[in-house]
Amino acid sequence: MRKCKGFYYKDGSRIPFEQGLFHQWGCTYEEFEAGPGNYSVAIVELPDGTIIMPYPTDLQFLPEQEERGNVDGML
């Protein structure tokens, strides 16, 4: 898994995160009058174990040097 940072939305609020573990890409959807709208998301685990699904454009992978360091107990 790769370390990453970025932000996600919860209840209409933009919430930044400084460190997470990227698991994989996923797909989700929103219902509209004309039918569902599908879009890609990242599946990211935060240090407290919470899973979030930020948009790909809201995610930044950390450089490999930072990945090797033990920051906040995550490896």
Biopython code that builds the backbone (N, CA, C, O; Angstrom):
import numpy as np
from Bio.PDB.StructureBuilder import StructureBuilder

atoms = [
    (1, "MET", "N", (0.841, -1.175, 0.000)),
    (1, "MET", "CA", (0.000, 0.000, 0.000)),
    (1, "MET", "C", (0.891, 1.244, 0.000)),
    (1, "MET", "O", (2.008, 1.232, 0.516)),
    (2, "ARG", "N", (0.365, 2.312, -0.591)),
    (2, "ARG", "CA", (1.124, 3.557, -0.686)),
    (2, "ARG", "C", (0.556, 4.601, 0.255)),
    (2, "ARG", "O", (-0.658, 4.681, 0.443)),
    (3, "LYS", "N", (1.426, 5.398, 0.844)),
    (3, "LYS", "CA", (0.980, 6.501, 1.685)),
    (3, "LYS", "C", (0.522, 7.647, 0.799)),
    (3, "LYS", "O", (1.050, 7.865, -0.292)),
    (4, "CYS", "N", (-0.467, 8.370, 1.290)),
    (4, "CYS", "CA", (-1.019, 9.470, 0.517)),
    (4, "CYS", "C", (-1.564, 10.536, 1.466)),
    (4, "CYS", "O", (-1.683, 10.320, 2.672)),
    (5, "LYS", "N", (-1.890, 11.686, 0.891)),
    (5, "LYS", "CA", (-2.544, 12.760, 1.626)),
    (5, "LYS", "C", (-3.542, 13.414, 0.683)),
    (5, "LYS", "O", (-3.521, 13.155, -0.520)),
    (6, "GLY", "N", (-4.407, 14.252, 1.216)),
    (6, "GLY", "CA", (-5.382, 14.928, 0.381)),
    (6, "GLY", "C", (-6.557, 15.395, 1.201)),
    (6, "GLY", "O", (-6.397, 15.810, 2.349)),
    (7, "PHE", "N", (-7.742, 15.330, 0.616)),
    (7, "PHE", "CA", (-8.945, 15.700, 1.332)),
    (7, "PHE", "C", (-10.129, 14.920, 0.795)),
    (7, "PHE", "O", (-10.083, 14.359, -0.300)),
    (8, "TYR", "N", (-11.202, 14.896, 1.597)),
    (8, "TYR", "CA", (-12.445, 14.232, 1.222)),
    (8, "TYR", "C", (-13.596, 15.067, 1.738)),
    (8, "TYR", "O", (-13.394, 16.011, 2.501)),
    (9, "TYR", "N", (-14.784, 14.728, 1.330)),
    (9, "TYR", "CA", (-15.977, 15.469, 1.733)),
    (9, "TYR", "C", (-16.851, 14.608, 2.631)),
    (9, "TYR", "O", (-17.074, 13.428, 2.363)),
    (10, "LYS", "N", (-17.346, 15.230, 3.714)),
    (10, "LYS", "CA", (-18.269, 14.552, 4.613)),
    (10, "LYS", "C", (-19.314, 15.566, 5.055)),
    (10, "LYS", "O", (-18.978, 16.616, 5.602)),
    (11, "ASP", "N", (-20.574, 15.251, 4.817)),
    (11, "ASP", "CA", (-21.686, 16.142, 5.164)),
    (11, "ASP", "C", (-21.484, 17.545, 4.598)),
    (11, "ASP", "O", (-21.793, 18.535, 5.261)),
    (12, "GLY", "N", (-20.969, 17.628, 3.385)),
    (12, "GLY", "CA", (-20.777, 18.907, 2.707)),
    (12, "GLY", "C", (-19.531, 19.672, 3.109)),
    (12, "GLY", "O", (-19.269, 20.746, 2.568)),
    (13, "SER", "N", (-18.756, 19.145, 4.045)),
    (13, "SER", "CA", (-17.536, 19.815, 4.489)),
    (13, "SER", "C", (-16.307, 19.175, 3.847)),
    (13, "SER", "O", (-16.237, 17.958, 3.678)),
    (14, "ARG", "N", (-15.347, 20.015, 3.497)),
    (14, "ARG", "CA", (-14.079, 19.536, 2.934)),
    (14, "ARG", "C", (-13.136, 19.255, 4.097)),
    (14, "ARG", "O", (-12.823, 20.161, 4.868)),
    (15, "ILE", "N", (-12.680, 18.014, 4.235)),
    (15, "ILE", "CA", (-11.853, 17.592, 5.367)),
    (15, "ILE", "C", (-10.496, 17.135, 4.852)),
    (15, "ILE", "O", (-10.419, 16.160, 4.105)),
    (16, "PRO", "N", (-9.415, 17.828, 5.240)),
    (16, "PRO", "CA", (-8.077, 17.402, 4.806)),
    (16, "PRO", "C", (-7.562, 16.246, 5.655)),
    (16, "PRO", "O", (-7.954, 16.086, 6.811)),
    (17, "PHE", "N", (-6.683, 15.446, 5.067)),
    (17, "PHE", "CA", (-5.965, 14.424, 5.827)),
    (17, "PHE", "C", (-4.512, 14.460, 5.379)),
    (17, "PHE", "O", (-4.215, 14.605, 4.193)),
    (18, "GLU", "N", (-3.615, 14.325, 6.348)),
    (18, "GLU", "CA", (-2.180, 14.426, 6.078)),
    (18, "GLU", "C", (-1.534, 13.088, 5.774)),
    (18, "GLU", "O", (-0.476, 13.033, 5.147)),
    (19, "GLN", "N", (-2.170, 12.002, 6.218)),
    (19, "GLN", "CA", (-1.588, 10.688, 5.953)),
    (19, "GLN", "C", (-2.674, 9.636, 5.923)),
    (19, "GLN", "O", (-3.520, 9.564, 6.814)),
    (20, "GLY", "N", (-2.637, 8.829, 4.892)),
    (20, "GLY", "CA", (-3.527, 7.690, 4.767)),
    (20, "GLY", "C", (-2.822, 6.603, 3.975)),
    (20, "GLY", "O", (-1.776, 6.836, 3.369)),
    (21, "LEU", "N", (-3.403, 5.420, 3.988)),
    (21, "LEU", "CA", (-2.877, 4.314, 3.191)),
    (21, "LEU", "C", (-3.853, 4.030, 2.051)),
    (21, "LEU", "O", (-5.017, 3.695, 2.272)),
    (22, "PHE", "N", (-3.348, 4.172, 0.832)),
    (22, "PHE", "CA", (-4.140, 3.891, -0.358)),
    (22, "PHE", "C", (-4.243, 2.380, -0.532)),
    (22, "PHE", "O", (-3.226, 1.689, -0.590)),
    (23, "HIS", "N", (-5.477, 1.864, -0.615)),
    (23, "HIS", "CA", (-5.675, 0.426, -0.817)),
    (23, "HIS", "C", (-5.860, 0.105, -2.296)),
    (23, "HIS", "O", (-5.155, -0.744, -2.841)),
    (24, "GLN", "N", (-6.809, 0.783, -2.949)),
    (24, "GLN", "CA", (-7.052, 0.532, -4.376)),
    (24, "GLN", "C", (-8.050, 1.549, -4.899)),
    (24, "GLN", "O", (-8.590, 2.357, -4.143)),
    (25, "TRP", "N", (-8.290, 1.497, -6.215)),
    (25, "TRP", "CA", (-9.317, 2.339, -6.832)),
    (25, "TRP", "C", (-10.653, 1.625, -6.737)),
    (25, "TRP", "O", (-10.714, 0.395, -6.761)),
    (26, "GLY", "N", (-11.716, 2.398, -6.631)),
    (26, "GLY", "CA", (-13.058, 1.838, -6.567)),
    (26, "GLY", "C", (-14.002, 2.667, -7.426)),
    (26, "GLY", "O", (-13.580, 3.615, -8.088)),
    (27, "CYS", "N", (-15.250, 2.314, -7.413)),
    (27, "CYS", "CA", (-16.276, 3.012, -8.183)),
    (27, "CYS", "C", (-17.502, 3.195, -7.294)),
    (27, "CYS", "O", (-17.875, 2.287, -6.553)),
    (28, "THR", "N", (-18.121, 4.357, -7.367)),
    (28, "THR", "CA", (-19.364, 4.610, -6.644)),
    (28, "THR", "C", (-20.296, 5.397, -7.557)),
    (28, "THR", "O", (-19.971, 5.630, -8.721)),
    (29, "TYR", "N", (-21.447, 5.807, -7.041)),
    (29, "TYR", "CA", (-22.418, 6.486, -7.897)),
    (29, "TYR", "C", (-23.277, 7.448, -7.073)),
    (29, "TYR", "O", (-23.327, 7.373, -5.845)),
    (30, "GLU", "N", (-23.946, 8.348, -7.785)),
    (30, "GLU", "CA", (-24.968, 9.219, -7.215)),
    (30, "GLU", "C", (-26.208, 9.070, -8.067)),
    (30, "GLU", "O", (-26.124, 8.944, -9.289)),
    (31, "GLU", "N", (-27.348, 9.087, -7.423)),
    (31, "GLU", "CA", (-28.621, 9.000, -8.147)),
    (31, "GLU", "C", (-29.049, 10.384, -8.627)),
    (31, "GLU", "O", (-29.015, 11.353, -7.870)),
    (32, "PHE", "N", (-29.447, 10.462, -9.882)),
    (32, "PHE", "CA", (-29.987, 11.684, -10.474)),
    (32, "PHE", "C", (-31.338, 11.365, -11.076)),
    (32, "PHE", "O", (-31.707, 10.197, -11.201)),
    (33, "GLU", "N", (-32.070, 12.385, -11.448)),
    (33, "GLU", "CA", (-33.379, 12.189, -12.070)),
    (33, "GLU", "C", (-33.288, 11.319, -13.317)),
    (33, "GLU", "O", (-34.165, 10.499, -13.586)),
    (34, "ALA", "N", (-32.209, 11.513, -14.074)),
    (34, "ALA", "CA", (-32.027, 10.768, -15.320)),
    (34, "ALA", "C", (-31.380, 9.398, -15.094)),
    (34, "ALA", "O", (-31.169, 8.654, -16.052)),
    (35, "GLY", "N", (-31.062, 9.056, -13.837)),
    (35, "GLY", "CA", (-30.426, 7.773, -13.550)),
    (35, "GLY", "C", (-29.138, 7.973, -12.776)),
    (35, "GLY", "O", (-28.799, 9.098, -12.411)),
    (36, "PRO", "N", (-28.420, 6.890, -12.523)),
    (36, "PRO", "CA", (-27.198, 6.986, -11.718)),
    (36, "PRO", "C", (-26.036, 7.588, -12.507)),
    (36, "PRO", "O", (-25.931, 7.417, -13.721)),
    (37, "GLY", "N", (-25.174, 8.291, -11.791)),
    (37, "GLY", "CA", (-23.929, 8.809, -12.358)),
    (37, "GLY", "C", (-22.771, 8.102, -11.678)),
    (37, "GLY", "O", (-22.577, 8.259, -10.473)),
    (38, "ASN", "N", (-22.002, 7.331, -12.423)),
    (38, "ASN", "CA", (-20.876, 6.567, -11.872)),
    (38, "ASN", "C", (-19.584, 7.382, -11.932)),
    (38, "ASN", "O", (-19.367, 8.149, -12.869)),
    (39, "TYR", "N", (-18.731, 7.207, -10.924)),
    (39, "TYR", "CA", (-17.433, 7.868, -10.933)),
    (39, "TYR", "C", (-16.429, 7.074, -10.089)),
    (39, "TYR", "O", (-16.804, 6.302, -9.207)),
    (40, "SER", "N", (-15.152, 7.286, -10.386)),
    (40, "SER", "CA", (-14.066, 6.579, -9.691)),
    (40, "SER", "C", (-13.727, 7.263, -8.384)),
    (40, "SER", "O", (-13.872, 8.479, -8.252)),
    (41, "VAL", "N", (-13.272, 6.472, -7.411)),
    (41, "VAL", "CA", (-12.808, 6.974, -6.123)),
    (41, "VAL", "C", (-11.587, 6.170, -5.698)),
    (41, "VAL", "O", (-11.335, 5.076, -6.203)),
    (42, "ALA", "N", (-10.835, 6.735, -4.759)),
    (42, "ALA", "CA", (-9.733, 6.009, -4.129)),
    (42, "ALA", "C", (-10.266, 5.426, -2.826)),
    (42, "ALA", "O", (-11.106, 6.041, -2.170)),
    (43, "ILE", "N", (-9.793, 4.260, -2.451)),
    (43, "ILE", "CA", (-10.151, 3.678, -1.156)),
    (43, "ILE", "C", (-8.926, 3.844, -0.262)),
    (43, "ILE", "O", (-7.875, 3.248, -0.500)),
    (44, "VAL", "N", (-9.089, 4.682, 0.789)),
    (44, "VAL", "CA", (-7.978, 5.087, 1.643)),
    (44, "VAL", "C", (-8.320, 4.793, 3.100)),
    (44, "VAL", "O", (-9.432, 5.056, 3.556)),
    (45, "GLU", "N", (-7.344, 4.243, 3.819)),
    (45, "GLU", "CA", (-7.485, 3.991, 5.250)),
    (45, "GLU", "C", (-6.738, 5.073, 6.022)),
    (45, "GLU", "O", (-5.558, 5.315, 5.766)),
    (46, "LEU", "N", (-7.417, 5.725, 6.965)),
    (46, "LEU", "CA", (-6.789, 6.736, 7.808)),
    (46, "LEU", "C", (-6.114, 6.068, 9.005)),
    (46, "LEU", "O", (-6.402, 4.906, 9.294)),
    (47, "PRO", "N", (-5.219, 6.775, 9.712)),
    (47, "PRO", "CA", (-4.501, 6.168, 10.847)),
    (47, "PRO", "C", (-5.420, 5.582, 11.919)),
    (47, "PRO", "O", (-5.030, 4.632, 12.598)),
    (48, "ASP", "N", (-6.636, 6.125, 12.090)),
    (48, "ASP", "CA", (-7.557, 5.592, 13.109)),
    (48, "ASP", "C", (-8.380, 4.412, 12.609)),
    (48, "ASP", "O", (-9.240, 3.907, 13.331)),
    (49, "GLY", "N", (-8.121, 3.963, 11.368)),
    (49, "GLY", "CA", (-8.832, 2.822, 10.810)),
    (49, "GLY", "C", (-10.045, 3.178, 9.978)),
    (49, "GLY", "O", (-10.646, 2.296, 9.363)),
    (50, "THR", "N", (-10.421, 4.442, 9.942)),
    (50, "THR", "CA", (-11.558, 4.897, 9.141)),
    (50, "THR", "C", (-11.234, 4.746, 7.659)),
    (50, "THR", "O", (-10.121, 5.047, 7.227)),
    (51, "ILE", "N", (-12.208, 4.280, 6.883)),
    (51, "ILE", "CA", (-12.059, 4.177, 5.432)),
    (51, "ILE", "C", (-12.775, 5.357, 4.801)),
    (51, "ILE", "O", (-13.926, 5.650, 5.125)),
    (52, "ILE", "N", (-12.075, 6.035, 3.889)),
    (52, "ILE", "CA", (-12.669, 7.154, 3.152)),
    (52, "ILE", "C", (-12.532, 6.878, 1.663)),
    (52, "ILE", "O", (-11.739, 6.031, 1.250)),
    (53, "MET", "N", (-13.309, 7.598, 0.858)),
    (53, "MET", "CA", (-13.265, 7.421, -0.591)),
    (53, "MET", "C", (-13.169, 8.785, -1.284)),
    (53, "MET", "O", (-14.162, 9.290, -1.808)),
    (54, "PRO", "N", (-11.962, 9.381, -1.284)),
    (54, "PRO", "CA", (-11.802, 10.677, -1.948)),
    (54, "PRO", "C", (-11.796, 10.525, -3.475)),
    (54, "PRO", "O", (-11.537, 9.451, -4.018)),
    (55, "TYR", "N", (-12.092, 11.649, -4.140)),
    (55, "TYR", "CA", (-11.989, 11.667, -5.600)),
    (55, "TYR", "C", (-10.513, 11.536, -5.989)),
    (55, "TYR", "O", (-9.648, 11.983, -5.237)),
    (56, "PRO", "N", (-10.207, 10.942, -7.129)),
    (56, "PRO", "CA", (-8.804, 10.798, -7.550)),
    (56, "PRO", "C", (-8.062, 12.137, -7.628)),
    (56, "PRO", "O", (-6.872, 12.196, -7.319)),
    (57, "THR", "N", (-8.743, 13.203, -8.032)),
    (57, "THR", "CA", (-8.088, 14.508, -8.144)),
    (57, "THR", "C", (-7.831, 15.153, -6.784)),
    (57, "THR", "O", (-7.132, 16.164, -6.711)),
    (58, "ASP", "N", (-8.378, 14.595, -5.712)),
    (58, "ASP", "CA", (-8.198, 15.133, -4.358)),
    (58, "ASP", "C", (-7.174, 14.334, -3.554)),
    (58, "ASP", "O", (-7.092, 14.476, -2.334)),
    (59, "LEU", "N", (-6.399, 13.501, -4.231)),
    (59, "LEU", "CA", (-5.452, 12.603, -3.582)),
    (59, "LEU", "C", (-4.055, 12.869, -4.123)),
    (59, "LEU", "O", (-3.880, 13.107, -5.318)),
    (60, "GLN", "N", (-3.064, 12.827, -3.243)),
    (60, "GLN", "CA", (-1.672, 12.960, -3.670)),
    (60, "GLN", "C", (-0.860, 11.857, -3.003)),
    (60, "GLN", "O", (-0.855, 11.739, -1.778)),
    (61, "PHE", "N", (-0.175, 11.053, -3.806)),
    (61, "PHE", "CA", (0.698, 10.029, -3.258)),
    (61, "PHE", "C", (1.952, 10.701, -2.729)),
    (61, "PHE", "O", (2.479, 11.626, -3.348)),
    (62, "LEU", "N", (2.435, 10.228, -1.571)),
    (62, "LEU", "CA", (3.642, 10.795, -0.979)),
    (62, "LEU", "C", (4.869, 10.196, -1.656)),
    (62, "LEU", "O", (4.840, 9.044, -2.088)),
    (63, "PRO", "N", (5.950, 10.973, -1.750)),
    (63, "PRO", "CA", (7.179, 10.461, -2.361)),
    (63, "PRO", "C", (7.680, 9.221, -1.634)),
    (63, "PRO", "O", (7.420, 9.031, -0.446)),
    (64, "GLU", "N", (8.392, 8.396, -2.356)),
    (64, "GLU", "CA", (8.856, 7.119, -1.814)),
    (64, "GLU", "C", (9.702, 7.289, -0.556)),
    (64, "GLU", "O", (9.630, 6.450, 0.341)),
    (65, "GLN", "N", (10.508, 8.360, -0.464)),
    (65, "GLN", "CA", (11.329, 8.577, 0.715)),
    (65, "GLN", "C", (10.445, 8.719, 1.956)),
    (65, "GLN", "O", (10.771, 8.174, 3.011)),
    (66, "GLU", "N", (9.332, 9.446, 1.840)),
    (66, "GLU", "CA", (8.429, 9.631, 2.964)),
    (66, "GLU", "C", (7.689, 8.344, 3.292)),
    (66, "GLU", "O", (7.315, 8.120, 4.443)),
    (67, "GLU", "N", (7.471, 7.490, 2.285)),
    (67, "GLU", "CA", (6.772, 6.230, 2.508)),
    (67, "GLU", "C", (7.569, 5.313, 3.430)),
    (67, "GLU", "O", (6.983, 4.551, 4.199)),
    (68, "ARG", "N", (8.895, 5.378, 3.361)),
    (68, "ARG", "CA", (9.726, 4.463, 4.137)),
    (68, "ARG", "C", (9.821, 4.845, 5.596)),
    (68, "ARG", "O", (10.153, 4.003, 6.431)),
    (69, "GLY", "N", (9.535, 6.106, 5.931)),
    (69, "GLY", "CA", (9.603, 6.558, 7.315)),
    (69, "GLY", "C", (8.351, 6.125, 8.076)),
    (69, "GLY", "O", (7.275, 5.977, 7.496)),
    (70, "ASN", "N", (8.510, 5.926, 9.372)),
    (70, "ASN", "CA", (7.381, 5.533, 10.207)),
    (70, "ASN", "C", (6.776, 6.796, 10.796)),
    (70, "ASN", "O", (7.246, 7.283, 11.824)),
    (71, "VAL", "N", (5.748, 7.331, 10.166)),
    (71, "VAL", "CA", (5.091, 8.551, 10.612)),
    (71, "VAL", "C", (3.806, 8.180, 11.309)),
    (71, "VAL", "O", (2.963, 7.499, 10.726)),
    (72, "ASP", "N", (3.636, 8.612, 12.544)),
    (72, "ASP", "CA", (2.437, 8.329, 13.334)),
    (72, "ASP", "C", (2.171, 6.838, 13.462)),
    (72, "ASP", "O", (1.014, 6.431, 13.559)),
    (73, "GLY", "N", (3.194, 6.030, 13.465)),
    (73, "GLY", "CA", (3.027, 4.603, 13.694)),
    (73, "GLY", "C", (2.514, 3.801, 12.505)),
    (73, "GLY", "O", (2.262, 2.604, 12.643)),
    (74, "MET", "N", (2.351, 4.437, 11.321)),
    (74, "MET", "CA", (1.884, 3.702, 10.143)),
    (74, "MET", "C", (3.085, 3.273, 9.319)),
    (74, "MET", "O", (4.005, 4.060, 9.100)),
    (75, "LEU", "N", (3.079, 2.044, 8.868)),
    (75, "LEU", "CA", (4.136, 1.547, 7.988)),
    (75, "LEU", "C", (3.554, 1.165, 6.657)),
    (75, "LEU", "O", (4.282, 0.721, 5.769)),
]
sb = StructureBuilder()
sb.init_structure("model")
sb.init_model(0)
sb.init_chain("A")
sb.init_seg("    ")
for serial, (resi, resn, name, xyz) in enumerate(atoms, 1):
    if name == "N":
        sb.init_residue(resn, " ", resi, " ")
    sb.init_atom(name, np.array(xyz, "f"), 0.0, 1.0, " ", f" {name:<3s}", serial, name[0])
structure = sb.get_structure()
